């Protein structure tokens, strides 16, 4: 909105030329989202308590979390409101990529909201059926990817890290691949959201990495120099990424250990889904395995545990999955705060590696 107000005026007031720059508007979006989340957070938490939106927790599943039962959930609504408001204020609203990104973010959030609301209404950990949830996420993914592929500026070629000259064209099969990326990413973040602040900080770090990737992909000269796929116009989504970083840090203000609020599925699914879409937008889908390595570890731990359990008729690799619960069990369990901070450190390390890969041939 500010872009459309001030850019036309820049012809008469040269100072307003700063609104033409994505970097300036990204900084503004980050600051606005951060302040919006922190300032409105206390009233939002008060509202959740008044509405009795407490998180139901089965103590027999994770006894260590028994004391967290009743903690306000659906904090993802605060993140969504902050990100969407800041993006609408600072971005060029004529950009189709911005609208598609917000559609994925909001669409996955709606499915997550329905899941959270069902849990609260039933006072049980189980919300929507897995089939209903998957159908909802699948519908949003198919619509978003379909609209994306209708854009002539977007390619169905696949970028492979470390092999920049190898760019296979998947053609129509790219649509299937992209949908899988969105669904896998959303579920990975959802699995990680099991300890206070565990998911939101790696999400912030990973989004910052993709803000760089998207800015580079949208800048023809940078994309050519770094030999990455250029996507004309996608650079505007950097503003959405910045807003998400700001909102995520603001949410961490309340979600850090001991958490005053949980993001719920409305937060985890929307964040994970849009992270996958950001990877698809800038043609860096495989980089998500590195940048989002924490989410990948959590997901793989569940897959390995279930597969091994079935194959060996009852044996386990980990004490409990997702992986963060493994460290809470055993003779010498780690304190929750220590597990969280160590996962944060890993996410920072993976982010540095991911950015470094941009220059590697």
Residue, then its C-alpha position, 0 to 999 in steps of 0.5 A: x500500500x505504501x509503495x503505491x502511495x509514495x512511489x508516484x509522489x517520488x517524481x516530486x519528492x526525491x526522498x521518496x525514491x527509497x520506496x522503490x527499493x525492495x531492501x528498504x521496504x523489506x526492512x520496514x516490513x520486518x520492523x512493522x511485523x516485529x512491533x505489531x506482534x509484540x505490541x498486540x501480543x498481550x491483548x491477543x493472549x488475554x483474548x485466547x484465555x478469555x475464549x478458553x483456547x487452551x492446548x489439550x495435552x495427553x500426559x500419558x504421551x509426554x508426561x514431561x508436558x503435563x504442566x503445559x496443558x491449558x496453555x493458550x494455543x492458536x498463536x499462529x493467528x497472531x503471526x498470520x495477522x502480523x505478516x499479512x498486515x505488514x506485507x500488504x503495507x509494504x509490498x507492490x500489490x500488483x505482483x502476482x508472486x506476493x499474492x500467491x505466497x499470501x494465498x498459500x500462507x492463509x490457505x494452510x493456516x485455515x486448515x490448521x485453524x480447523x484442526x486446532x479448533x476441533x482439538x479444543x472443542x473435543x478437549x483431545x490431542x486429535x483434531x481433523x482426521x488425517x485424510x481431511x487435513x491432507x485433502x485441505x492442504x492438497x487443495x491449497x497446494x494444487x491451486x497455488x502451484x497451478x496458478x504459479x505454472x500459468x505464469x510465463x516467467x516461471x520455469x519447470x526446470x529443476x535446480x540441483x545444488x552443487x551442479x549448476x549446469x544440470x537443470x533437468x526440465x520436469x515439464x508437467x511432472x514439476x507440478x507434482x514435485x512442487x505439491x509434494x514439497x509444500x506438503x512435506x514442508x508443512x508436515x515437517x514444521x508441524x512435527x518439529x513444533x513440540x517444545x517451547x520455541x523449538x520450531x519458530x526460531x529455525x523457521x525464522x532462520x530458514x526464512x531469512x535464508x530464503x529471503x536472500x535466495x528470493x532476492x537473488x532470483x529476482x535480480x537478473x545480475x545477481x542470478x547471472x553472477x551466481x549461476x542460479x535460476x532467475x525468476x523475474x518479479x519474484x524479488x518482491x516476495x523478499x518483503x513477505x519473507x522479511x515480514x515473516x522474520x519479524x513476526x517470528x521473532x515477535x512471536x518468540x517473545x511470548x513462545x520462548x521457554x517457558x511458553x506463554x502461548x503455542x502456535x498450534x497447527x494454524x501456525x505450524x502448517x501455515x509456516x511450513x507450507x509457505x516455507x515450501x512455497x518460497x523454496x519452489x518460487x526461487x527454484x531452490x527446492x533441494x536447498x530446503x533439505x539443508x536450510x531446513x535441516x532441523x525440520x528434516x531431522x525431525x521428520x526422518x526420525x519419525x519415518x525411521x522409527x515407524x519403519x523400523x518398528x514395523x520391520x522388527x515387530x516392536x523394536x525402536x531406534x529412538x526412545x521416542x519421536x520426533x527427535x526432540x523427545x528422544x533427548x527428554x527420555x532415558x537415564x540422563x534426560x536433557x532439560x527442555x531449554x538445553x534441547x531447544x538451544x542446541x537445535x537453534x545452534x544447528x539451524x544457524x549452522x545449516x543456514x550459514x552452509x546454505x548461503x555458502x552453497x550459493x557460490x559453490x559450482 
